[in-house]
Amino acid sequence: MIRDEHLDLGIAQGIITAEQAARLRALAPSVSTAAAQVVDGGTALDPDDERFRLIGGFNDIFVAIGVLLLVSALFSLSSTLGFGVGFAFIAMAAAWALSVVFSRRLKLALPAIALALMFAGAGGIATYTIVGGLLLAGGVAEADSLKPAWALFSLGAALSALLHHRRFRVPIDTAIAAGGFVCALMGFIDIAGPEWMQVYRPLLWAFFGGLIFVLAVRIDATDPLRTTRRSDVAFWLHLLAAPMIVNAIGALFFGPEGALGVGQAVGILAVFAAFGLVALVLDRRALLVSALSYAGLAIGYLLSESIAKDISVSLTLLGLAALVLLLSVQWRGLRRAALARLPLGRIRRLVPPAS
């Protein structure tokens, strides 16, 4: 690959002129973008494929297994020797050092994800061990209370993920940080007002999930062709936001006793259809996948009310399988139809083009 120093050397030796070098430098970004949209065999990348890096080869799996064994060994030692905070810092140091090799230098996707989770988890353990110990010593918290421990762990994991992201830019770090901050805030609210939290928990999950969803959409809008690292960041944020939104809405339909009637079942299916439309427009399947379980419960209930209950589960699974496979085959055609007919207005600039 020709770099700037090669062009400068070519100018010095009279091979090319300064003007030609400037034109080559201006051409480089467009060539890089075009190359980024091509995979093996010369086939152009399609945004509708919703690609993200997970496994580049079996070496990714091999290294990830090593990371899991390392985590298991450190956890076992900390449990046996009772030196949790010390081993938490050792785990953070190990995850950082290994990230330098496997994330920054070799750029292995799956090990990078495993190491990001390891660093954030160890940071969470160190935070709640140290801060929780100080709170216990000061009489602020009780030894058997899990709420402060969970909130402190989430906060420490979020801060650790931000630190890891600042150095290594692993896409999942953003989702870990967002999830950690939400869980920490929910935990602190639960400590301050448990009765209020008991009533409004689903609404809070839906609110925070909606904020993360909006952030993911905004990041997607900066890379409509899904060719840069920002697309992977948005993917993990969508994967985090979708179950938060879906489970919160599902809890509102089922109610505190988990009862389900015909009206609720029809409402769940209507929400599932709305999620499907949003997923089509944004070209992100996370909302649709998260809502499948509730759609299955609703379809199963309606079938059990109209036919024999012993085959309702089988028919429900059959229907969901047919729906998923149909959407997989017709996804691009459905996206083209949806984008052509829906009055999206300003939202259209936030979504990838239909291929």
Secondary structure, DSSP 8 states (H G I E B T S, - for coil): ---HHHHHHHHHTTSS-HHHHHHHHHHHHHHHHHHHTB-GGG-B--GGG----S-SSHHHHHHHHHHHHHHHHHHHHHHHHT-HHHHHHHHHHHHHHHHIIIIIIS--HHHHHHHHHHHHHHHHHHHHHHHHHHHHHTTSS-TT-HHHHHHHHHHHHHHHHHHHHHHH--THHHHHHHHHHHHHHHHHHHHH-HHHHHHHHHHHHHHHHHHHHHHHHHHHHT-TT--SHHHHHHHHHHHHHHHHHHHHHHHHHHTTTT---HHHHHHHHHHHHHHHHHHHHHT--HHHHHHHHHHHHHHHHHHHHHS-GGGHHHHHHHHHHHHHHHHHHHHHHHHHHHHHHS--GGGGGGS----
